[in-house]
Amino acid sequence: MRSLSYLSKLTIFGFLLSTLPVLFIGTFAYVTSSKEIKQNVNQSNLQLLMQINSNVEQKLITVNHTFNQVLNSTVLKKAMNQQLSADQFMLYDDLRNELRHMQSFDTKLEDVVLINERYNWMIKNSGLYPYEQYPYNEQLSELLESPENSFWTLLPAEWFYSEEQGRGGAACGNVISLVKKLPASGLDKHGLAFANITTCQLEQLLESKDSQHSTMMVLDDQQRILLHPNAALIGKTVTASGLSEQSWDKSSNQFQATIDHKEYSVSYLRSELNGWVYVSITSMSSIMKHSNKIGLYTLYICLIMLALSMLIAWLVSRRMYSPIQLLLNQIGERFTDIKARKTDEFQAIGERVHYLFQSKHKLEQEMSQHIQQVSIFYLMKALQSSVKEQDMTVKLRQFGYGEQVDSWKSMAVITMQIDFLEESRYSKNDLDLLLFAAHNIIDELIPSSQRLESVIMDQTVIIIFGSSQSDAALFHNEIYAVTEHLQQQISAVLSVQTSLGLSLPFHSFSQISTAYREGLEALKQRIKLGHGIIIQYENVAADKANLQLNYPSHLENELFDAIKLSEQEHAYDLLKQLLQTVFSAELLPHEYQIPLSRLLNNIIIMMQESGISVSHVYSGSSSLPEQLLRLQTKTEIEEWFRASIMEPLIHIFKDRQEAQYHNISEKIIDLVQHHYDTDLTLEECASRLHYNANYLSSVFRKETSHSFSEYLSMYRFKMARQWLVETDLPIKDIAARLRYNNPQNFIRSFRKQEGITPGQYREKKRG
């Protein structure tokens, strides 16, 4: 009973002490709630700004991409070099169709305007107009003086008024325009193109249920208001909203401001795309309203908990023994058994606790069997820079790497990837099994004292290799010998080739993530060096300042002609020559993506000009550029271009040729028969028929077995023979009509063709 009396007093005292943390926590929560709510509101505003920024930029990027396709179209290029009148109705109709296709639900474009200052015409939704007679031609022409060829700007909506509504009939007072100088590919800019989105359309993107307590607005790089719930402020400087001009740097993204003698919290986000600033203004009074509610609720809870604690302490002090009895029942001890063993309740509880500690020891032994998986997970986080650097050595010791932490003086990260060759007996579906097998081979070949647990991540085996060797040259020899032996053994056991990338040596575990990125960067050299390489990051030519690349445009043109003519083998040879030219340049791995992306983009443009959709050629889940960026070697890139793009294109053009060749040849023959007495050339025929001259030459030769110049000469001689027999035209007039510089050249050519002079031919036929 003495023990129970002492325990009863101790319990009552403990319950009383338990109320002190409750009071402290309640007071602390009340004091800090305001600060926490401010932080949460500001963080929520930043996330909302990021979402709005993403939505707006997605619209702007879509408009810019669609606009570039229209501006680079053949129809627009042709229209920019001539006047537009009623005679060019077909050209105007084609141009209007191009512009109408841009004005979709996705782009939200209000109007697309084209201006040709040199030839004095202007095209809007409402039609074609003389540019000099347009009321705002001077204001629009001033945009040609801008140093930029493409830019976004805020313009009055009345500059692009509709004749149906009148100048003041616009529902929205301003438009945000994407302005581009024309022609897009020339140096002599004499035109403008406007893709207009009303501010009312973009204002809808700022509306959100999360922003009901905040005012959202968007500023341009000159701190003018582009979007604001109050339309009267659009176009004015930021000071019109009550804010002073700011530097809008990226260091804080938040600050406090006073507007109309009231405190506001301002959050902002600067766009990387066009320098626009997205701003959220929240009243401090609305924030503090929530804080006061939370503080009041906290006070009520603290009072309730204090009352409950006092009540519990009073009840426990009166019936202290009941919990002990309950505890004995829970551990399976009966009061009679305890008395029989001549022990007390506390001793029985102590014996049971001792048993629990023994169970804990057994559980720890079982847990140690799973420590490997936990250490691998931790190393994966360390490679991804997701752990605290100051705690890294402590954690490594906990995972059993204390020996490595103490003895290693030099370290490096080895990254290994499987190379799939055409002659390999494996497919890419076997990649996971091959990586697992390679992981096991690594564990057997490299002693545990020289490595941490190897990790498989992103189809790459990562090895953190270390040595007690502090000399850089000796460490280099040691790690190179290990990687070479490792590559040979994997090739012998698995019959696959592997490529290994080595990071720069480092001396602190905190540099693991950096070394991992260096190893991956070294592996990218496979695009240049091929399969089965061991490359160190220090050998990567990372110090090249300028990109020197002569893109083989002539090979690209020949390749496109071969595709259009369905010359499959010739096209494959030209593709191989083009890729060899690209890869022969001394570039960094990521720089090779520039000419490869250019080739892919030009192929897509050729497809669009030929009326072929990308979906007719490729139907994968990811886009063609994404597919190209995943390729690692020259062989994979060449095979991808051949199988995924060129082969389907060649089949499409081959199906078209049977119907087109005969029609094209007949049109060329018709041009020759009607214009043989002019300076007719193959290039002029190509321009009239809207085909490439080389393509027409190949088609005509296939259909007629003669070149264009041969056929033109044959037809002119045919007409010369007819005129010599049926008319009395002088020979010099016949030569002039057949476009000979002088009669002597015609006489020599006629003698070479017929064996006699034109005069002798006339006498012979008439005699």
Buried (B, 14 or more C-beta within 10 A) or exposed (E): EEEEEEBBEEBBEEBEEBBEEBEEBBBEBBEEBBEEBBEEBBEBBBEBBEBBBEBBBEBBEBBBEBBBBBBBBEBBBBBBEEEBEEEBEEBBEBBBEBBEEBBEEEBBBBBBBBBBBBBBBBBBBEEBBEBEEBEBBEEBBEBBEBEEEBBBBBBBBBBBBBEEEEEEEBEBBBBBBBBBBBBBEEEEBBBBBBBBBBBBBBBEBBEEEEBEBBBBBBBBBEBBBBBBEEBEBBBEBBEBBBBEEBEBEEEEBBEEBEBEEEEBBBBBBBBEEBEBBBBBBBBBEBBBEBBEEBBEEBBEBBEEBBEEBEEBBEEBBEEBEEEBEEBBEEEEBEEEEBEEEEBEBEEBBEBBEEEEEEEEEEEEEEEEEEEEEEBBEBBBEBBBEEBEBEEBBEBBBBBBBEEBBEEBEBBBBBBBBBBBEEEBEBEEEBBEEBBEBBBEBBBEEBEEEBBBBBBBBEEBBBBBBBBEBEEEEEBBEBBBEBBEEBBEBBBEEBEBBBBBBBBBBBEEBBBBBBBBBBBBBBBBBBBBBBBBBBBBBEEBEEEEEEEEBEBBEEBBBBBBBBBBBBBBEBBBBBBBBBBEBBBEBEBBBEBBBBBBBBBBEBBBBBBBEBEBEBEEBBEEEEEBEEBBBEBBBBBBBBEBBBEBBBBBBBEBBBEBBEEBBEEBBEBBBEBBEEBBEEEBEBEBBBEEBEBBBBBBBBBBBEBBEEEBEEBBBEBBBEBBBEBBEEEEBEBBEBBBBBBBEEBEEBBEBBBEBBEEBBEBBBEEEEE
